[in-house]
Amino acid sequence: MSIYTEAEAKAILDKVIALSTADECTATLSGGTSGNIRFALNNVSTSGIVDDVELGVSVAFGKRVGTATINAFDDASLERVVRRAEDLAKLAPENPEFMPAIGKQSYTATRTFSAATAAITPEQRAQVAADSIAPCREAGLVAAGFLEDGQSFTAIANSNGNFAYQTATSADYTCTVRTEDGRGSGWVGRNVTDIGGLDASRDVGIAIRKARESVDARALEPGKYTVVLEPHAAAGLISFMMYFFDARQADEGRSFLSKKGGGNKIGEQVYDPQVNIWADPGDADVPVLPWDDEGQPRKRMPVIQDGKVANMLYSRYWAQQQGREAVAMPGNLIMSGGTKSTADLVRETERGILVTRTWYIRMVDPQTVLLTGLTRDGTFYIENGQIRYPIKNFRFNESPVIMLNNIDELGKPVRVSGDESNFAMMIPPMRLRDFTFTSLSDAV
């Protein structure tokens, strides 16, 4: 069994806490069932189901900490994992940044679970693959993709009386469509909590159209261009930037949010006033667990407000050092926008480049968040509001900080698929000025 009820999970965690002789004990029990189907060359290649449950136990003697894990839950196994954690703690050096286990908290449950997703069958997964493959085969194109769905539970408890339990579901779908000669490529991705929001037969049409239209790509001179970034293209850059919203990095001078002379840029204008990004665990479109890895309650929180840095992540340790309130690690990021689609932004662009995806993003300079990466799966030249012709892919060197200071217009936010970010994200398509392309790439 991979999904434990709240009562079953609490019974195990209560036993673990009672078994410990350490100064404090924290335990996490989590597990789930994950199903998948993979297809390539217009045929299903693999499918399967994975079940797993794991118990993690962390104990402390003073500032000495030990952690052990196990996936057996009989009384003897629970005793063994607790003693193992305690033995490790007694051998460990003192942690100078040790923080005691969090006290009892109150969490507001979020709507992370869908019964329809939890009940998905192998036949339904096969239908998603069939709905992706059939129109591609009929059009003389080649489809490759992956659907992964899952239901999970997480339960946390500690010797200070804190306890929480919640279930969640998700489904992530991606499909790449190529021409048989490999000269054209299109892509689509969807990420949902409720499988009812996924329609592969509809969504694959986007990838089919881009695959057809990206054949015979022309070379365009690298340089600075107006771009229309689709939400998935923007998400990779923005999520990379958000990892630098850590107050300690900034206070210690290791971030683009560091101030000369010390401190950070909370309250300062760093972006265009159109930029508003926030975290909200209870958001209806991208709900996430209402606590972070330290057990801190998540709450709706502005991150960037009218272009100003509104909040940064404060770990419990760094908050104590700085005399600040701790700020939980967000589980999602939501960016405001307008009402227009990507197609609408294209229609209102005199000259520019449409970018379907960015990928293989790597850091160049952490002090400016200068990133490098490549476009792929459909890059097109726009002229007088129309897609004129496909162009060869580019390597770009661009900072999302600069990018978000060069906004012409933002479209309607959409939920992006999970492979773009470790955050659940709602990101708008965006038209930007002076995006920097540095060289051509022959890959499609």
C-alpha positions as CSV (number, residue, x, y, z in Angstrom):
1,M,0.0,0.0,0.0
2,S,1.5,3.4,-1.1
3,I,-1.2,5.8,0.1
4,Y,-1.7,5.9,3.9
5,T,-4.7,7.5,5.5
6,E,-4.2,10.4,7.9
7,A,-4.9,8.0,10.9
8,E,-2.5,5.4,9.6
9,A,0.3,7.9,9.0
10,K,-0.2,9.5,12.4
11,A,0.0,6.1,14.1
12,I,3.4,5.4,12.6
13,L,4.8,8.8,13.3
14,D,3.5,8.8,16.9
15,K,5.3,5.5,17.4
16,V,8.5,6.9,16.0
17,I,8.4,10.0,18.2
18,A,7.7,7.9,21.3
19,L,10.6,5.5,20.5
20,S,13.2,8.3,20.4
21,T,15.4,9.1,23.4
22,A,17.0,12.1,21.8
23,D,16.4,15.7,22.8
24,E,14.1,16.0,19.9
25,C,12.8,14.0,17.0
26,T,11.3,14.9,13.6
27,A,9.7,12.4,11.2
28,T,8.3,12.5,7.7
29,L,6.3,9.8,6.1
30,S,5.6,10.2,2.4
31,G,4.7,8.0,-0.5
32,G,2.6,7.6,-3.6
33,T,1.7,5.8,-6.7
34,S,3.0,7.1,-10.0
35,G,2.0,5.8,-13.4
36,N,3.5,6.6,-16.8
37,I,3.5,5.9,-20.5
38,R,6.2,6.8,-23.0
39,F,5.9,6.8,-26.7
40,A,8.4,7.4,-29.6
41,L,8.5,6.9,-33.3
42,N,4.7,6.8,-33.2
43,N,4.6,3.8,-31.0
44,V,4.3,3.2,-27.2
45,S,7.7,2.2,-25.9
46,T,7.3,1.8,-22.2
47,S,4.6,2.1,-19.5
48,G,4.5,1.3,-15.8
49,I,3.4,2.0,-12.3
50,V,5.7,2.8,-9.3
51,D,4.7,2.5,-5.7
52,D,6.8,3.7,-2.9
53,V,6.6,4.8,0.8
54,E,9.5,6.2,2.8
55,L,10.0,7.2,6.4
56,G,12.7,9.7,7.3
57,V,13.7,10.2,10.9
58,S,15.9,13.1,12.1
59,V,17.0,13.4,15.8
60,A,19.1,15.8,17.7
61,F,21.2,15.6,20.9
62,G,22.0,19.2,21.6
63,K,23.3,20.5,18.2
64,R,24.3,17.0,17.0
65,V,22.0,15.7,14.3
66,G,21.5,12.3,12.7
67,T,19.1,11.2,10.0
68,A,18.1,7.8,8.8
69,T,15.4,6.5,6.4
70,I,13.5,3.2,5.9
71,N,10.7,1.7,3.9
72,A,9.5,-0.9,6.4
73,F,7.0,0.0,9.1
74,D,6.7,-2.9,11.5
75,D,7.6,-2.2,15.1
76,A,11.1,-3.7,14.8
77,S,11.9,-1.7,11.7
78,L,10.7,1.6,13.4
79,E,12.9,0.8,16.4
80,R,15.9,0.2,14.1
81,V,15.6,3.4,12.1
82,V,15.2,5.5,15.2
83,R,18.3,3.9,16.8
84,R,20.3,4.3,13.6
85,A,19.4,8.0,13.5
86,E,20.4,8.4,17.2
87,D,23.7,6.5,16.7
88,L,24.6,8.8,13.8
89,A,23.7,11.9,15.8
90,K,26.0,10.9,18.6
91,L,28.9,10.6,16.1
92,A,28.1,13.8,14.3
93,P,30.0,17.1,15.0
94,E,27.9,20.0,16.4
95,N,26.1,22.0,13.8
96,P,26.8,25.7,14.6
97,E,23.6,26.7,12.6
98,F,21.3,24.1,14.3
99,M,17.7,25.1,14.7
100,P,15.3,23.3,17.1
101,A,12.4,21.5,15.6
102,I,9.5,23.8,14.7
103,G,6.8,24.2,17.3
104,K,3.1,23.2,16.8
105,Q,1.7,24.9,13.7
106,S,-1.7,25.6,12.1
107,Y,-1.9,24.8,8.4
108,T,-4.7,25.7,6.0
109,A,-5.4,22.7,3.7
110,T,-5.1,23.4,0.0
111,R,-6.8,21.7,-2.9
112,T,-3.9,19.7,-4.2
113,F,-5.9,16.4,-4.7
114,S,-8.2,15.3,-7.6
115,A,-10.1,12.1,-7.4
116,A,-10.1,11.8,-11.2
117,T,-6.3,11.9,-11.4
118,A,-6.0,9.5,-8.5
119,A,-8.3,7.0,-10.3
120,I,-6.5,7.1,-13.7
121,T,-6.2,3.7,-15.4
122,P,-3.7,2.2,-17.8
123,E,-6.3,2.4,-20.5
124,Q,-6.6,6.2,-20.0
125,R,-2.9,6.6,-20.3
126,A,-2.9,4.5,-23.4
127,Q,-5.6,6.8,-24.8
128,V,-3.5,9.8,-24.2
129,A,-0.7,8.2,-26.2
130,A,-3.1,7.2,-29.0
131,D,-4.6,10.7,-29.2
132,S,-1.1,12.0,-29.6
133,I,0.2,9.4,-32.1
134,A,-2.8,9.0,-34.4
135,P,-3.0,12.6,-35.9
136,C,0.8,12.6,-36.3
137,R,0.9,9.3,-38.1
138,E,-2.0,10.5,-40.3
139,A,-0.1,13.7,-41.1
140,G,3.2,11.9,-41.9
141,L,4.8,13.2,-38.8
142,V,6.6,11.5,-35.9
143,A,5.5,11.9,-32.3
144,A,7.5,11.2,-29.1
145,G,6.2,12.1,-25.6
146,F,5.6,11.2,-22.0
147,L,2.7,11.2,-19.6
148,E,3.4,10.8,-15.9
149,D,0.6,11.0,-13.3
150,G,0.6,10.4,-9.6
151,Q,-1.1,10.5,-6.3
152,S,0.8,11.0,-3.1
153,F,0.6,11.8,0.6
154,T,2.9,13.6,3.0
155,A,2.7,13.5,6.8
156,I,5.1,15.3,9.1
157,A,5.4,15.2,12.9
158,N,7.9,16.1,15.6
159,S,8.4,15.9,19.4
160,N,7.2,19.5,19.8
161,G,3.7,18.5,18.9
162,N,3.6,19.5,15.3
163,F,1.7,17.3,12.9
164,A,0.3,17.7,9.3
165,Y,-1.1,15.5,6.6
166,Q,-2.2,16.1,3.0
167,T,-2.7,14.3,-0.3
168,A,-1.9,15.5,-3.8
169,T,-2.2,14.6,-7.4
170,S,-0.6,15.7,-10.6
171,A,-0.3,14.9,-14.3
172,D,2.5,16.1,-16.6
173,Y,2.3,15.6,-20.4
174,T,4.8,16.6,-23.0
175,C,4.9,15.8,-26.7
176,T,7.5,16.5,-29.4
177,V,6.4,16.2,-33.0
178,R,9.0,16.1,-35.8
179,T,8.9,15.8,-39.6
180,E,10.1,12.5,-40.9
181,D,13.3,14.1,-42.3
182,G,14.0,15.7,-38.9
183,R,14.0,19.3,-40.3
184,G,10.9,20.5,-38.5
185,S,10.0,20.2,-34.8
186,G,7.1,21.3,-32.6
187,W,6.4,20.8,-28.9
188,V,3.6,21.1,-26.4
189,G,3.5,20.6,-22.6
190,R,0.7,20.5,-20.1
191,N,0.7,20.2,-16.3
192,V,-2.5,19.7,-14.3
193,T,-3.8,18.7,-10.9
194,D,-7.0,17.3,-12.4
195,I,-6.6,15.0,-15.4
196,G,-9.8,16.4,-16.8
197,G,-7.9,19.5,-17.8
198,L,-5.7,17.5,-20.2
199,D,-6.9,16.9,-23.8
200,A,-4.0,15.4,-25.8
201,S,-6.0,15.3,-29.1
202,R,-6.4,19.0,-28.9
203,D,-3.0,19.9,-27.5
204,V,-1.0,17.9,-29.9
205,G,-2.3,20.1,-32.7
206,I,-0.1,22.9,-31.5
207,A,3.0,20.7,-31.9
208,I,1.9,19.4,-35.3
209,R,1.4,22.9,-36.7
210,K,4.8,24.0,-35.4
211,A,6.6,20.9,-36.8
212,R,5.1,21.6,-40.2
213,E,5.8,25.3,-40.2
214,S,9.4,25.0,-38.9
215,V,10.8,23.2,-42.0
216,D,13.3,25.0,-44.2
217,A,14.4,27.4,-41.4
218,R,16.4,30.4,-42.5
219,A,19.5,31.8,-40.8
220,L,19.0,35.1,-39.2
221,E,22.0,37.2,-38.0
222,P,22.5,37.0,-34.2
223,G,21.8,40.3,-32.3
224,K,19.3,42.0,-30.2
225,Y,15.6,41.5,-31.2
226,T,12.1,42.0,-30.0
227,V,10.9,38.6,-29.0
228,V,7.6,37.0,-28.1
229,L,8.3,34.4,-25.5
230,E,5.7,31.7,-25.0
231,P,5.0,30.9,-21.3
232,H,7.3,27.8,-21.3
233,A,10.1,29.8,-22.9
234,A,9.9,32.5,-20.2
235,A,9.4,30.1,-17.3
236,G,12.9,28.5,-17.5
237,L,14.6,31.9,-17.2
238,I,12.3,33.3,-14.5
239,S,12.5,30.2,-12.3
240,F,16.3,30.3,-12.5
241,M,16.2,33.9,-11.2
242,M,14.0,33.0,-8.3
243,Y,16.6,30.8,-6.7
244,F,18.5,34.0,-5.9
245,F,15.7,35.3,-3.8
246,D,17.5,34.1,-0.7
247,A,18.1,36.8,1.9
248,R,21.3,35.2,3.2
249,Q,22.9,35.1,-0.3
250,A,22.0,38.7,-0.8
251,D,23.1,39.8,2.7
252,E,26.5,38.1,2.3
253,G,27.1,39.7,-1.1
254,R,26.5,36.6,-3.3
255,S,23.5,37.7,-5.2
256,F,22.2,40.3,-7.8
257,L,20.0,41.4,-4.9
258,S,23.0,42.3,-2.7
259,K,23.4,46.0,-1.8
260,K,26.7,47.7,-1.9
261,G,27.9,48.1,1.7
262,G,25.8,45.1,2.9
263,G,22.2,44.1,3.1
264,N,19.7,43.3,0.4
265,K,17.3,45.1,-2.0
266,I,14.0,44.5,-0.4
267,G,11.8,47.5,-1.2
268,E,14.0,48.6,-4.1
269,Q,12.8,49.0,-7.8
270,V,14.6,46.2,-9.6
271,Y,12.2,45.5,-12.5
272,D,9.7,47.2,-14.8
273,P,6.6,48.3,-12.8
274,Q,4.5,45.8,-14.8
275,V,6.2,42.9,-13.0
276,N,4.2,41.3,-10.2
277,I,5.0,37.9,-8.9
278,W,3.7,36.2,-5.8
279,A,3.4,32.9,-4.1
280,D,0.1,31.4,-2.9
281,P,-0.2,27.8,-1.8
282,G,-4.0,28.0,-2.0
283,D,-4.1,29.3,-5.6
284,A,-6.9,27.5,-7.5
285,D,-4.7,27.0,-10.6
286,V,-1.5,25.9,-9.0
287,P,-2.1,24.7,-5.5
288,V,0.8,23.3,-3.5
289,L,1.3,21.9,0.0
290,P,0.7,24.5,2.8
291,W,4.1,23.9,4.4
292,D,7.8,23.9,3.3
293,D,10.6,21.4,4.0
294,E,11.2,23.0,7.5
295,G,7.5,22.7,8.3
296,Q,7.0,26.5,8.1
297,P,3.4,27.4,7.0
298,R,3.2,28.9,3.5
299,K,0.9,31.8,2.9
300,R,0.1,34.2,0.1
301,M,3.1,36.5,-0.2
302,P,4.2,39.1,-2.8
303,V,7.7,38.4,-4.1
304,I,7.9,41.3,-6.6
305,Q,5.3,44.0,-6.4
306,D,5.1,46.7,-9.1
307,G,8.7,45.9,-10.0
308,K,9.9,46.3,-6.4
309,V,11.4,43.4,-4.4
310,A,8.7,42.8,-1.8
311,N,10.0,39.7,0.0
312,M,12.9,37.2,0.1
313,L,13.3,33.8,1.6
314,Y,14.5,33.8,5.2
315,S,15.4,30.4,6.6
316,R,14.7,30.0,10.3
317,Y,18.4,30.3,11.1
318,W,19.0,33.4,9.0
319,A,15.9,35.1,10.3
320,Q,17.1,34.6,13.8
321,Q,20.5,36.0,12.9
322,Q,19.0,39.1,11.3
323,G,16.1,39.6,13.8
324,R,13.5,39.0,11.0
325,E,10.5,36.8,10.7
326,A,11.2,33.5,8.9
327,V,9.8,33.2,5.4
328,A,8.8,29.8,4.1
329,M,10.2,28.5,0.8
330,P,7.4,29.1,-1.8
331,G,6.0,26.0,-3.6
332,N,4.6,28.0,-6.5
333,L,5.1,31.3,-8.4
334,I,2.4,33.2,-10.1
335,M,3.1,36.2,-12.4
336,S,0.3,38.6,-13.4
337,G,-0.3,39.6,-17.0
338,G,-3.1,40.8,-19.3
339,T,-5.8,39.0,-21.3
340,K,-4.1,38.5,-24.6
341,S,-2.9,35.1,-26.0
342,T,0.5,34.5,-27.6
343,A,-1.2,34.8,-31.0
344,D,-2.5,38.2,-30.0
345,L,1.0,39.4,-29.0
346,V,2.3,38.2,-32.4
347,R,-0.4,40.1,-34.3
348,E,0.6,43.3,-32.6
349,T,4.3,42.8,-33.3
350,E,5.9,44.8,-36.2
351,R,9.1,42.8,-36.3
352,G,10.4,40.2,-34.0
353,I,11.0,36.5,-33.1
354,L,8.6,34.0,-31.6
355,V,10.3,31.6,-29.2
356,T,8.4,28.3,-28.4
357,R,10.9,27.0,-25.8
358,T,14.2,27.7,-24.1
359,W,16.3,24.8,-22.9
360,Y,19.7,23.7,-21.6
361,I,19.9,26.9,-19.5
362,R,23.1,27.5,-17.6
363,M,24.5,30.2,-15.4
364,V,27.1,32.6,-16.8
365,D,27.3,35.3,-14.1
366,P,25.5,34.9,-10.7
367,Q,25.9,38.5,-9.9
368,T,23.8,39.6,-12.8
369,V,21.9,36.3,-13.3
370,L,23.3,36.3,-16.9
371,L,22.1,33.0,-18.4
372,T,22.9,31.2,-21.6
373,G,20.7,28.6,-23.4
374,L,19.1,27.6,-26.7
375,T,15.8,28.0,-28.4
376,R,14.1,24.9,-29.8
377,D,11.0,23.2,-31.3
378,G,9.8,26.2,-33.4
379,T,11.5,29.6,-33.7
380,F,9.8,32.0,-36.2
381,Y,10.3,35.4,-37.7
382,I,7.4,37.9,-37.2
383,E,6.8,40.7,-39.6
384,N,3.8,43.1,-39.7
385,G,1.9,40.9,-37.2
386,Q,2.3,37.6,-39.1
387,I,4.6,34.6,-38.9
388,R,6.6,35.0,-42.0
389,Y,9.0,32.1,-42.0
390,P,10.9,29.7,-39.6
391,I,14.4,30.6,-38.5
392,K,17.3,28.6,-37.2
393,N,17.6,28.3,-33.5
394,F,19.8,30.6,-31.5
395,R,22.0,30.5,-28.5
396,F,21.0,33.4,-26.2
397,N,22.9,35.2,-23.4
398,E,20.3,37.1,-21.4
399,S,19.6,38.1,-17.8
400,P,16.0,37.7,-16.7
401,V,16.5,40.8,-14.6
402,I,17.3,42.8,-17.8
403,M,14.6,40.9,-19.6
404,L,11.9,42.0,-17.1
405,N,13.0,45.6,-17.5
406,N,12.4,45.4,-21.3
407,I,8.7,44.5,-21.3
408,D,6.4,45.7,-24.1
409,E,3.4,43.7,-23.1
410,L,2.3,40.7,-21.0
411,G,-0.4,38.2,-22.0
412,K,-2.6,35.9,-20.1
413,P,-0.8,33.7,-17.6
414,V,-1.0,29.9,-18.1
415,R,0.2,26.9,-16.0
416,V,3.4,25.6,-17.4
417,S,4.5,22.0,-17.4
418,G,6.6,20.6,-14.6
419,D,9.8,20.1,-16.6
420,E,10.4,23.8,-16.9
421,S,10.8,24.5,-13.2
422,N,10.9,23.0,-9.7
423,F,8.2,25.5,-8.8
424,A,4.6,25.2,-9.9
425,M,4.2,28.2,-12.1
426,M,1.6,30.4,-13.8
427,I,3.5,32.6,-16.4
428,P,2.2,34.9,-19.2
429,P,3.5,35.0,-22.7
430,M,5.5,38.2,-23.0
431,R,6.8,40.6,-25.7
432,L,10.2,41.9,-24.8
433,R,12.6,44.4,-26.3
434,D,16.3,43.8,-27.0
435,F,16.6,40.1,-26.2
436,T,20.2,39.1,-26.9
437,F,20.9,36.2,-29.3
438,T,24.6,35.5,-29.6
439,S,25.0,32.7,-32.2
440,L,23.1,30.2,-34.4
441,S,22.4,26.6,-33.6
442,D,21.8,24.0,-36.3
443,A,19.7,21.8,-34.0
444,V,15.9,21.9,-34.5
